[in-house]
Amino acid sequence: MTLIDAVYLLIFFHGMIMRRDFIHKIKSYLSFLKESDFIFLEKSTETSETGRKQESNSGDLRQIADEIACCAKCRLSQGRTQTVPGDGNPEANLVFVGEAPGYYEDRQGVPFVGAAGKLLDKLLSRIGMDRSQVFICNVIKCRPPDNRDPFPDEIEACEPYLLRQLEVLKPHVICALGRHAAQTLLKTDKGINALRGKFHLYHDIPLLPTLHPAAVLRSPGQLRDVEHDFDLISGKLKELGG
Ligand code: URA
């Protein structure tokens, strides 16, 4: 073996050692990457699924709201400041359906922002929830003049928007606030006192009618009944896993 051969051999062995070391380092780096990437991928898959659902629900709700914004299917469109399509969490497990926007809702385009809304907030906090967790809307999306009761033809014209919203949201529980919401969704003409305090079914979704918060403000003695109904809602949500 010449000196040159010996040098080549040395370089070769050194290269092998370095290579093995290098490969070992690369391997452990790759497995570290793989491990963190694995965790990252798992999380990102979950997140992206939730995110996708959230995005698609809010997209669908936005589409319905856009249609409502240019709706002229009934006379109420002529007197509105703006439509009040609904507001809240696009993935809410609990949806409240009220009657129709009042003065402040018509001004702001957001449901239940007046005195009745403040009571609704209190009732929500009683069951450990807030608006960010629920979706709130009305049967009627435009304010009736002087807050009069909606007419049957106005309900009929507006109802498809509500039904589409519920179809997108697919909540675990629906709470109908007052007679109009309960009668519209349950297709009944029974009074609210006969309907409230127990669960009914709307397309297999438990629906609990309760008194409208505005009615409670007029007759505070009825607050206990409504509190009881909210406790039932809370229990049902827990039973159904959130
Ligand atoms: N009453 C309702 O029924 N809906 C509102 O948005 C406000 C008051």
Residues whose N, C-alpha, C, O or C-beta is under 5 A from the ligand:
A	BS01	URA	G98 E99 A100 P101 G102 E105 P111 F112 A116 N138
